[in-house]
């Protein structure tokens, strides 16, 4: 905080596997809240890779779904709590794909924007005085006012840019991608389309007929 010559925007990118995406998502949200941060984006979803349906009887089938659960999360925490937050989140890592931390010094950009504001302010004052003195000539006044608006817009843009940079300095951004091992879900579903699959063929019918005749003979 005491450094005045450097002003850093710090960001982190994490991708790792977890045991359970849903549980880890809630834990990451709680960690962020404890560090006085907030979640700006989360995209929790199941990605279906394959679905197999096997008829197991004349009226039912077994449906097997192979899917993976992922979540893309963006959180923001106070700059001085970035390291602590990352360490807390890292406790959920089952397998680490990557961990990238960056610090961008934007002190010169902030200085440049401040100088732009100063220059445009002086120019605005001169234009305002010129408009007041030559206000009788409509065309010249209109051109000068248009130029004044352009200068004011430049000044406003420089101000907004500095506010945005300061916000990024104060709150670091962490981009997180988490995923888990592929999951398999099985479910019994009604089978009303594959009944022909269980219709005995001619050979099976003959065998069944012979069995039936033999049972009758032995019973007799």
Secondary structure, 3 states (H helix, E strand, C coil): CCCCCCCEEEEEEEEEECCCHHHHHHHHHHHHHHCCCEEEEEEEEEEEEEEEEEECCCCEEEEEEEEEEEEEEEEEEEHHHHHHHHHHHHCCCCEEEEEEEEEEECHHHHHHHHHHHHHHHHHHHHHHHHHHHCCCCHHHHHHHHHHHHHHHHHHHHHHHHHHHHHHHHHEEEEEEEEECCCEEEEEEEECCCCHHHHCCCHHHHHHHHHHHHHHHHHHC
